[in-house]
Amino acid sequence: MKMARDFMVDVPVLKYDEKVTRARQVLRDDVYREIYVHDGKRRLMGYVDISGVLTVTATRSNVTIEGFMKEILPVSPGSSIEDVVKGIQKNGTDSIPVVDEQGQVLGGVLLSEIFPVIITRHKLGGTVEDYMSRKVVECPADEPIHRIHILITESGFSAFPVVKKKRLVGIISRRDLLKDGRWRASADGASSTPVAGVMTTPVVTISPGESLQKAAEMLVRHDISRLPVLEGENLVGIIDRHDVLNAIP
C-alpha cells in the first residue's frame, strides 16, 4: 500500500526570518500555493500562502515571513494516503508537509498528485449540486490581468470563471499566467493585457444534476482544480477538489 513517501516531492521551504518579498518572488515564479517555513534547521514552524504574500509590495522589503506564518499539520513518510487527505482537509491547503521524527521537513505531498488515487478508493455518492459552492467569484473578460492577483488575495482561490454579458466565456487561472509568462508583470500591475487575452477557452463545465463521481473524474482527466457548474447558460456554482474530498467519509 502506498504511503506519503511514495508521493513526496521537493517543495519550497524558507527560513522564518527571510524577507516576505522573497516568498512573494518564489510564489510568483512557480506553481505552488504554499511555502513551508522552518527554524533554520529545517524544523517545521508553519507555512505562508499566496493569498497573504501577494499583498506585500517591494516597498515593504524589511517585513519577514514570520509575520505571515500560519499553522499547518504535517504527516510522516509512513502516513497512509487517507491520513494525508485528512490532513489536507484539516489544513485547507493544496499540499501537506512531510516531516521526520525530529520535525524536519523532508518534502511535501500535493493534493493534485494524490487526488486521482483517492477518488479510485472511494465510491462518491451524491450530485454536483450537493457539494458545489454557490457563491462564485467571477472575473469580467475585459478586466486587466492584474485583477487576478486581487481575486486570489480576496478569495484564496487561484482559478476564476470569466464572464461577458453574464455568460461564461472562459476560465483564467494562475497557471495560465505562469504559462503565458506574464505572471510577474501582472503581479506588479505592469500589464494592461485583458483577461480575455490569456484565459482558457472553451471551458470544461458540468451541470448540477451530474454525479459527483463524474465531476471528480473530469477534474482528473482535464487536470484542472475547479469546474464551473452550468444550468443551461447560467453559471450556478463551481466545484473543486476540496469539495469532492468533503464527500469522502
C-alpha positions in Angstrom: 0.0 0.0 0.0 1.4 3.4 -1.0 2.2 5.9 1.7 3.1 9.6 1.9 6.7 8.9 1.0 5.6 7.5 -2.4 4.1 10.8 -3.4 6.6 13.2 -1.7 8.2 15.9 -3.9 10.6 18.8 -3.2 8.7 21.9 -2.2 9.7 25.5 -1.4 11.0 25.9 2.1 12.1 29.2 3.6 13.6 30.3 7.0 11.2 32.2 9.3 13.3 35.4 9.2 13.7 35.6 5.4 12.0 38.6 3.8 8.4 38.1 2.8 9.3 39.6 -0.6 11.4 36.5 -1.2 8.4 34.3 -0.5 6.4 36.5 -2.9 9.0 36.0 -5.6 9.0 32.2 -5.2 5.2 32.0 -5.3 5.1 34.3 -8.4 7.6 32.1 -10.3 6.2 28.6 -9.5 3.0 26.6 -9.4 3.0 26.1 -5.6 0.4 27.8 -3.4 2.2 27.3 -0.1 5.7 27.7 1.2 6.7 25.8 4.3 8.6 27.8 7.0 11.4 26.3 9.0 13.5 27.4 12.0 16.9 27.4 10.3 17.5 23.7 11.0 14.6 22.6 8.6 12.3 22.0 11.6 8.8 22.9 10.5 7.2 26.0 12.0 4.3 26.7 9.7 3.6 28.0 6.2 2.8 31.1 4.2 0.4 31.0 1.3 -0.1 33.0 -1.9 -3.2 34.8 -0.7 -1.3 36.5 2.1 2.0 37.0 0.3 0.6 38.7 -2.8 -0.5 41.6 -0.7 3.1 42.5 0.0 4.8 45.1 -2.2 8.5 45.6 -2.8 8.4 48.8 -0.6 7.9 46.5 2.4 11.2 44.8 1.9 12.0 44.6 5.7 9.0 42.5 6.6 9.8 38.9 7.4 7.9 35.7 6.7 7.2 35.1 10.3 4.5 37.8 10.4 2.5 35.9 7.7 3.0 32.4 9.0 0.1 30.1 9.7 0.0 26.7 11.5 -0.1 23.6 9.4 -0.5 19.9 10.3 2.3 17.7 8.9 2.4 14.0 8.2 5.2 11.4 8.4 6.7 9.5 5.5 4.8 6.4 6.6 1.4 8.1 6.8 -1.4 6.5 4.8 -2.9 8.3 1.8 -6.1 8.5 3.8 -4.3 10.3 6.6 -2.7 12.6 4.1 -6.1 13.6 2.7 -7.5 14.1 6.2 -4.5 16.4 6.9 -5.0 18.4 3.7 -8.7 18.8 4.5 -8.0 20.0 8.0 -5.3 22.4 6.8 -7.4 23.7 3.9 -4.3 23.7 1.7 -3.3 22.2 -1.6 -0.3 20.4 -0.1 0.9 18.9 3.2 4.4 18.8 4.6 6.2 15.5 5.3 8.5 15.6 8.3 10.8 13.2 10.1 10.7 12.3 13.8 12.6 15.5 14.6 10.1 17.6 12.7 12.4 18.4 9.9 10.8 19.0 6.5 11.6 16.2 4.1 9.2 17.4 1.3 5.6 17.7 0.6 2.6 15.9 -0.9 0.5 17.8 -3.4 -3.3 17.3 -3.5 -3.2 17.3 -7.3 -0.9 14.2 -7.2 -2.9 12.1 -4.7 -6.4 13.2 -5.9 -6.6 10.7 -8.8 -5.6 7.9 -6.3 -8.1 8.8 -3.6 -11.1 9.0 -5.8 -10.5 5.5 -7.1 -10.5 4.2 -3.5 -13.9 5.6 -2.6 -17.3 5.4 -4.3 -18.5 9.0 -4.4 -22.3 9.4 -3.9 -24.5 12.4 -4.5 -24.7 15.0 -7.2 -22.6 18.1 -8.1 -25.4 20.3 -6.7 -25.0 18.6 -3.3 -21.3 19.7 -2.9 -20.7 22.6 -5.2 -20.1 26.2 -4.0 -22.9 28.5 -5.0 -21.0 31.7 -4.3 -18.9 32.0 -7.5 -16.1 34.6 -7.7 -16.2 35.7 -11.3 -13.9 37.9 -13.4 -15.1 40.1 -16.3 -13.4 39.3 -19.7 -12.3 42.9 -20.2 -10.5 43.3 -16.8 -6.7 43.7 -16.8 -4.9 40.5 -15.8 -3.5 42.1 -12.6 -7.1 41.8 -11.3 -6.4 38.0 -10.9 -4.0 38.8 -8.1 -6.6 40.8 -6.3 -9.1 38.0 -6.6 -6.6 35.5 -5.3 -5.9 37.6 -2.2 -9.5 38.3 -1.6 -10.9 34.8 -2.2 -8.0 32.4 -1.7 -8.8 30.7 -5.0 -6.5 30.5 -7.9 -8.8 30.0 -10.9 -11.9 32.0 -11.8 -14.7 31.8 -14.4 -14.6 34.6 -16.9 -17.9 36.2 -17.9 -19.0 38.5 -20.6 -22.6 39.9 -20.6 -23.3 37.5 -17.7 -22.3 34.5 -19.9 -19.4 32.2 -19.2 -16.7 32.7 -21.9 -13.6 31.2 -20.4 -11.6 30.4 -17.2 -8.5 32.2 -16.0 -6.0 30.6 -13.6 -2.7 31.4 -12.0 -1.3 28.6 -14.1 -2.5 30.4 -17.3 -0.5 33.4 -16.3 2.6 31.3 -15.5 2.4 29.6 -18.9 1.9 32.9 -20.6 4.9 34.4 -19.0 3.2 37.5 -17.8 2.6 36.5 -14.1 5.4 38.7 -12.8 4.3 41.8 -14.8 0.7 41.3 -13.8 1.6 40.9 -10.1 3.3 44.3 -10.3 0.3 45.8 -12.1 2.6 46.5 -15.1 0.4 44.6 -17.7 -2.7 46.0 -19.2 -3.5 42.8 -21.1 -7.2 41.9 -20.6 -8.2 38.6 -19.1 -9.8 37.6 -22.4 -6.3 37.6 -23.9 -5.0 34.9 -21.6 -8.0 32.9 -20.5 -8.5 29.2 -21.4 -11.4 28.5 -23.7 -13.6 26.6 -24.4 -14.4 25.9 -20.7 -14.9 22.4 -19.3 -18.2 22.6 -17.4 -20.7 20.3 -15.7 -24.3 20.5 -14.8 -25.6 20.5 -11.2 -27.5 17.2 -11.7 -24.5 15.2 -12.8 -22.9 12.8 -10.3 -20.1 13.9 -8.0 -18.2 10.9 -9.3 -18.3 12.3 -12.9 -17.1 15.7 -11.6 -14.2 14.1 -9.8 -13.2 12.1 -13.0 -13.4 15.3 -15.1 -11.1 17.2 -12.7 -8.6 14.4 -13.1 -9.0 13.9 -16.9 -8.6 17.6 -17.7 -6.0 18.2 -15.0 -7.9 21.2 -13.6 -8.6 22.3 -10.0 -12.0 23.8 -10.4 -15.0 23.0 -12.6 -17.8 25.7 -13.3 -21.3 24.4 -13.0 -23.8 25.5 -15.7 -27.6 25.2 -15.7 -28.4 25.9 -19.3 -26.3 29.1 -19.9 -26.4 30.2 -16.3 -23.4 29.9 -14.1 -24.9 28.5 -10.8 -21.9 27.2 -9.0 -18.3 25.8 -9.0 -16.9 22.6 -7.7 -13.2 21.9 -6.8 -11.1 19.1 -5.4 -11.7 20.1 -1.8 -15.5 20.0 -2.4 -15.1 16.4 -3.7 -13.0 15.5 -0.6 -15.8 16.6 1.6 -17.9 13.7 0.2 -15.4 11.2 1.5 -16.3 9.8 4.9 
